[in-house]
Amino acid sequence: MAEQVMDRILERYPDITRVEGKRTRTKRLMLGGWLDKEDYLASTALISSRGRKLLLDPATIDHLTSTYGKEALNILDLIEASPELKRKNMPRISAHHGRS
């Protein structure tokens, strides 16, 4: 999408030239902080492994990876330093809540 935006800008403002005549690199850019496919595979494997060692459930590990990308490694650092952070902060509602 970013490449399409740049193409439109360059169509509208032809005096702007591409850097060194090259097309934008956004088509090859990975989201989530990954450098490339190999970095993605290695980092997600590391996130998964560290998450399992911290006894995080698989859904939490997936959430961290899909929401924070490579930054999930920094979140795992925080959890390792303060294990209480791995507790879910959702209030528990009893089965009888709201019943008389």
SULWO-V301680 format. One record per residue. N is the residue number from 1. RES is the residue in one small letter. PHI is phi in radians with two decimals (NA if undefined). PSI is psi in whole degrees, -180 to 180 (* if undefined). D_CENTER is the distance of its C-alpha to the mean C-alpha in Angstrom with 2 decimals. Layout:
# SULWO-V301680
N_RES_PHI_PSI_D_CENTER ; N_RES_PHI_PSI_D_CENTER
This chain:
# SULWO-V301680
1_m_NA_-41_18.48 ; 2_a_-1.08_-37_18.44 ; 3_e_-1.13_-39_21.09 ; 4_q_-1.12_-40_23.18 ; 5_v_-1.08_-47_23.12 ; 6_m_-1.09_-40_24.28 ; 7_d_-1.06_-42_26.92 ; 8_r_-1.14_-42_28.24 ; 9_i_-1.07_-44_28.44 ; 10_l_-1.19_-30_30.30 ; 11_e_-1.18_-42_32.61 ; 12_r_-1.32_-34_33.47 ; 13_y_-2.12_79_33.88 ; 14_p_-1.13_-16_35.41 ; 15_d_-1.26_-19_36.31 ; 16_i_-1.38_130_32.73 ; 17_t_-1.90_154_32.28 ; 18_r_-1.23_149_29.32 ; 19_v_-1.05_122_28.60 ; 20_e_0.91_26_31.08 ; 21_g_1.25_9_31.57 ; 22_k_-1.61_154_28.28 ; 23_r_-1.27_162_26.00 ; 24_t_-1.11_154_22.60 ; 25_r_-1.68_7_19.94 ; 26_t_-1.11_-26_17.25 ; 27_k_-1.12_-30_18.12 ; 28_r_-1.69_-7_17.04 ; 29_l_-1.37_129_13.94 ; 30_m_-1.60_140_10.64 ; 31_l_-1.46_160_7.63 ; 32_g_1.60_4_4.36 ; 33_g_1.52_2_7.20 ; 34_w_-1.31_141_8.90 ; 35_l_-1.37_-40_12.62 ; 36_d_-2.87_-176_13.92 ; 37_k_-1.07_-41_14.20 ; 38_e_-1.13_-41_15.75 ; 39_d_-1.12_-42_13.12 ; 40_y_-1.02_-50_10.49 ; 41_l_-1.11_-44_13.17 ; 42_a_-1.17_-44_14.23 ; 43_s_-1.20_-43_11.03 ; 44_t_-1.16_-34_10.04 ; 45_a_-1.14_-40_13.75 ; 46_l_-1.17_-43_13.82 ; 47_i_-1.04_-46_11.14 ; 48_s_-1.09_-46_13.22 ; 49_s_-1.11_-47_16.42 ; 50_r_-1.14_-39_15.85 ; 51_g_-1.09_-42_14.76 ; 52_r_-1.13_-40_17.95 ; 53_k_-1.11_-29_20.03 ; 54_l_-1.50_3_19.06 ; 55_l_1.11_32_20.19 ; 56_l_-1.38_144_17.06 ; 57_d_-1.29_154_17.49 ; 58_p_-0.96_-36_15.59 ; 59_a_-1.13_-37_14.29 ; 60_t_-1.18_-42_12.77 ; 61_i_-1.08_-45_11.17 ; 62_d_-1.07_-42_9.78 ; 63_h_-1.08_-46_8.67 ; 64_l_-1.04_-44_6.92 ; 65_t_-1.17_-47_5.15 ; 66_s_-1.28_-28_4.72 ; 67_t_-1.51_-41_4.28 ; 68_y_-1.90_-6_2.92 ; 69_g_1.05_-140_2.05 ; 70_k_-1.14_-22_5.70 ; 71_e_-1.12_-15_6.42 ; 72_a_-1.00_-29_6.81 ; 73_l_-1.07_-38_9.94 ; 74_n_-1.19_-37_11.23 ; 75_i_-1.14_-40_11.04 ; 76_l_-1.10_-36_12.94 ; 77_d_-1.02_-44_15.32 ; 78_l_-1.11_-42_16.08 ; 79_i_-1.15_-39_16.77 ; 80_e_-1.11_-38_18.99 ; 81_a_-1.30_-31_20.84 ; 82_s_-2.37_83_21.31 ; 83_p_-0.96_-23_21.38 ; 84_e_-1.12_-17_22.30 ; 85_l_-1.20_-18_18.73 ; 86_k_-1.38_-10_18.00 ; 87_r_-1.24_139_20.46 ; 88_k_-1.27_140_19.37 ; 89_n_-1.73_31_20.69 ; 90_m_-1.60_132_21.98 ; 91_p_-1.16_141_25.76 ; 92_r_-1.50_133_27.79 ; 93_i_-1.97_123_30.20 ; 94_s_-1.25_160_33.26 ; 95_a_-1.11_-23_34.72 ; 96_h_-1.74_5_37.70 ; 97_h_-1.04_129_35.94 ; 98_g_1.52_-4_37.84 ; 99_r_-1.73_147_40.78 ; 100_s_-1.84_*_44.21
